[in-house]
Amino acid sequence: MSERTISERKTQHIDIACNEDVTFKATGTLLDGVRLIHEALPDLSLDDLDTRVELLGKTLRAPIVIAGMTGGSERSKAINRELASLAQRRGYGFGLGSQRPMVEHPELLGSYAVREVAPDVLLLGNIGVIQARGMATRVVAKMAADVGADALCVHMNPAMELVQPEGDRDFRGGLDTMRRLAGELGIPVVAKETGCGISWATARRLVGAGITAVDVSGAGGTSWVAVETKRAAGQQRALGELFREWGIPTAASVVMTRAAGMRTVIATGGIETGLDIARSIVIGASAGGMARVVLKALEHGGQDEADALLDRVERELRTTMLLVGARNIEELRKVPRILSATLQSWATAANAVRFAD
């Protein structure tokens, strides 16, 4: 695929994500199915709450990751630098979009180069498992090192690819690729979905392959099937419309992956509030990831609007912590919770009937 074609596709993704209706319609995250117990006598000061968390070897000031979205074009370059500098300033993690374009066209490396503006941030590289399947480990390692990545997200996106007009159709060898990278890469590997979630069974297979971290990217937020449907025509568009709601809700995927033995779980997929992040942590997530909502704020109002959004999210997280009597994130993980029947049914159906400690 030519550099121009890749850049055009990446620009289309940004425009569609920011300006068109590509969210799930009937499928929610199920985070509203996590009810927390109110503490009327918290005996805490809001100013003294500690939101710091350890994630993949680095300390974040709050359990927030600006999740991977883009790369491979001049517009992507500007967005990545803006978002990475925002993450640096606020003490968050930051994820790059798929680095496949820079592998195929090394001259696109600059659209992923953010270390100049984010020297200390937890930086997550990104490559598709199907692309990594055909790459020697040393090539993958160089790709990660070229951007200074602290960990590498290896994304699994069969639903998105099947709808994408120029997408992959052969998904064999994915688990073996994960096993090879986990054993040879030298930095943490994060198995990542792209809007359809990760099941208990898949997580168990990943654990068996040596993977200890996932980004669930569950259903309920942006539907990347819907994004690709906007680009498709004819039978491919019809296929996308049929599978627009496909996936495991974010909350269900967090419960499943933790119960399957994952040590680190990043909850992405429809995370929009601090309450969403708090609920995710209560059911087993290490941090919450936000993507489209931050991108839209940046595109529509620049850094000021993005900062205002994230100020609100942190305020909501701290409010939740005080109202359940949790002075830090470790205490938040242990507060009582009540799960809806729907969320429990997802867990039970997948044999994920308990929370991992």
C-alpha positions, 0 to 999 in steps of 0.5 A, spaced: 500 500 500 502 506 498 504 512 503 499 516 500 493 511 500 495 509 508 495 517 509 489 518 506 486 512 510 488 515 517 485 521 515 479 518 513 479 515 520 480 521 524 474 525 520 469 519 521 471 518 528 470 526 530 464 528 526 460 522 524 456 517 529 460 511 530 458 509 537 454 503 539 447 504 538 444 498 543 450 496 546 452 499 552 459 498 556 455 495 562 459 500 567 452 502 569 451 495 572 456 496 577 453 500 583 457 502 589 456 503 596 455 510 599 459 512 605 456 518 609 461 518 613 468 518 609 472 521 614 476 524 608 479 530 605 478 531 598 484 534 597 488 529 600 486 523 596 491 520 592 490 517 585 497 515 583 497 508 580 503 503 578 502 501 570 507 497 566 513 499 570 511 507 571 507 511 576 501 515 573 499 521 577 492 518 575 489 512 573 488 514 566 491 513 559 490 517 553 489 510 548 492 509 541 488 512 536 492 515 530 499 515 526 501 515 519 500 522 516 501 529 517 495 530 521 496 524 525 503 527 527 500 534 530 495 530 533 500 525 537 504 530 539 498 534 542 496 528 546 502 526 548 504 533 551 498 533 554 499 526 557 506 528 559 503 535 563 498 531 566 502 525 568 498 520 564 499 514 559 499 515 552 498 510 546 500 511 539 496 508 533 498 502 529 505 503 527 504 499 521 504 505 516 511 506 519 514 499 518 511 499 511 514 506 509 519 508 514 519 516 512 512 516 516 516 515 523 515 522 524 508 522 525 509 517 531 515 521 534 513 524 541 518 523 545 521 530 544 514 533 547 513 527 552 520 524 555 517 521 561 510 519 559 508 511 559 508 510 552 505 504 548 507 502 541 502 499 537 502 493 531 497 489 529 498 481 531 497 479 523 502 484 521 507 482 527 506 475 525 510 476 518 515 480 522 521 478 525 522 479 533 528 484 532 524 488 527 518 489 532 523 491 537 526 496 533 519 499 531 518 499 538 525 502 540 524 507 534 519 511 538 521 510 545 516 505 547 515 502 554 511 497 552 507 494 545 500 494 544 499 488 539 492 489 537 487 484 535 481 486 530 478 481 526 471 484 526 474 491 524 478 488 518 473 483 515 469 490 514 475 494 512 475 494 504 482 493 504 483 489 511 486 482 512 482 476 511 487 471 514 488 471 522 492 464 523 498 464 527 495 470 532 496 466 539 503 463 536 505 471 535 503 473 542 507 467 545 513 469 541 513 476 542 512 475 550 518 471 550 523 475 546 521 482 545 524 485 552 518 490 553 511 488 556 506 486 551 499 488 551 494 484 548 489 489 545 482 489 542 479 495 538 472 495 540 470 488 541 472 486 547 476 480 550 473 474 552 475 469 558 477 464 554 481 468 549 484 471 556 486 464 558 489 463 552 493 469 552 495 468 559 498 461 557 502 464 552 505 469 557 501 475 556 500 478 563 497 485 560 491 487 556 487 493 553 480 490 553 477 495 548 470 493 549 463 494 546 459 500 548 464 506 546 466 507 539 465 502 534 470 501 529 466 496 525 462 502 524 468 507 522 470 502 517 462 501 515 462 508 513 468 507 508 465 501 505 460 500 499 456 494 497 456 488 500 462 490 505 457 496 508 451 491 509 456 486 513 458 492 517 451 494 518 449 487 521 455 487 525 456 494 528 453 492 535 458 486 535 462 485 541 463 484 549 461 490 553 467 493 556 465 492 564 464 484 562 471 484 558 474 487 565 471 482 569 472 476 564 480 478 563 481 479 571 478 472 572 482 469 567 488 471 570 491 477 567 495 482 572 494 488 568 487 490 565 486 497 561 479 498 561 477 502 554 471 502 550 466 508 552 470 510 558 468 518 558 467 520 566 471 519 572 465 515 575 467 510 569 474 509 571 472 508 578 467 503 576 472 499 572 478 499 577 473 496 582 471 490 578 479 489 576 482 494 572 488 497 573 487 504 569 482 507 564 483 509 557 480 514 553 480 515 546 475 518 541 472 523 547 479 526 548 480 527 540 474 530 539 475 535 545 482 537 542 480 537 535 474 542 536 477 546 542 484 545 542 488 543 548 484 548 553 478 544 551 482 537 552 484 540 559 477 542 561 475 535 559 480 531 563 479 536 569 472 534 569 474 526 569 479 527 575 474 531 579 469 525 578 474 520 580 476 523 586 469 525 588 467 517 587 473 516 591 471 520 597 463 518 596 466 510 597 471 512 603 477 510 599 483 514 600 487 511 594 487 507 588 488 501 592 483 502 597 478 503 591 479 496 588 477 493 595 470 497 596 464 493 596 460 493 589 453 490 587 453 488 580 447 488 575 444 481 573 446 483 566 453 483 568 453 477 572 450 473 566 456 475 562 461 473 567 457 466 568 456 465 561 464 465 560 466 461 566 468 468 569 464 467 576 469 470 581 474 476 581 481 475 581 485 478 587 
